[in-house]
Amino acid sequence: DTIVRKLFLRSKKQGFYVDLGAYHPFIHSNTAYLYLKGWKGINVDANKHSIPLFDKARPNDINLNLALIPSNQYGNNSQTVELYLPNEGSDETGRNGIAATASLNSSIASERNLKRTEKVNAIDIYTLFQKYNLTEIDYLNIDIEGMDYYILQDINYKNTKIHVISVEDYCSSIHTAVESKITKHLQNNGYDLVSRVGPTSIFALRESD
């Protein structure tokens, strides 16, 4: 979360974040520093073991055990989905039962040899933003293992002003990241690619201070 710290270091003592694929309140978290700084937000994760950790560690946040799916899928009454998970007790599953490699994407699940499945309640980002009346978000983090681009496509950027977005975008180099469909989509909606950290691209709204 070092780059995120620098982006907000200057002026934001209190802000609002949305963390999709939140995983853990502190481990590998891009919002942990912001929470400790006094920010609040919404954490969403499909893994049923993750959200109780957030409820305990971040009681001032809204913590939701839900999967994020594309709006066209949600609109077809697909409000429960299959989450592909590593086997319990495997190296990919932590001691709290949470797994960073879980995915809704069947192709990714096959690549990762994820054979265990669980039914999970689902929501689309449009409904999430509507339900909580989100017209402005300081920081949006998206890390949902293969569904990231589809969720970005469903955001109405005119209705919800988002100042900074970080999104998982597996690219082999900075050149391919600059040319990726995620980068092109966000550039077309008023964002600049400002940093890359591992598989994550970070974008800032051009109008943001």
FENCORCOR-V316907 format. One line per field, one symbol per residue. ss: DSSP state (@ for helix, = for strand, . for the rest). psi: psi as a letter, one per 30 degrees, with the letter a starting at -180 (. if undefined). burial: 1 if it has 9 or more other ideal C-beta (glycine too) atoms within 8 Angstrom, else 0. A space follows every 50 residues. Layout:
ss->???
psi->???
burial->???
This chain:
ss->.@@@@@@@.......=====...........@@@@@@..======..@@@ @@@@@@@....====.==..@@@@.....======.......=.....=. ..=..@@@@@@....========.@@@@@@@....=======.....@@@ @@@.......========.....@@@@@..@@@@@@@@..=======..= =====....
psi->geeeeeegeefjfkaklkjjhfdkfekhkffeeeeffgllakkkkfkffe eeeeeefifflkkkilkklleeeefggigklkkkllkkflffklfggkkf fklfjeeeeeeghjfklkkkkllleeeeeeeghjfkkekkkjihifgeee eeffkjfeejjkekkkkkjjkfleeeeegleeeeeeefgglkjflkjbgk kkkkkffk.
burial->10111011000000111111111110001111111000101111111011 10111001001011111111101100010010111100000010001110 11111001100101010001011111111000010111111111111110 11011010010111111110100001100101111110001010010001 111110000
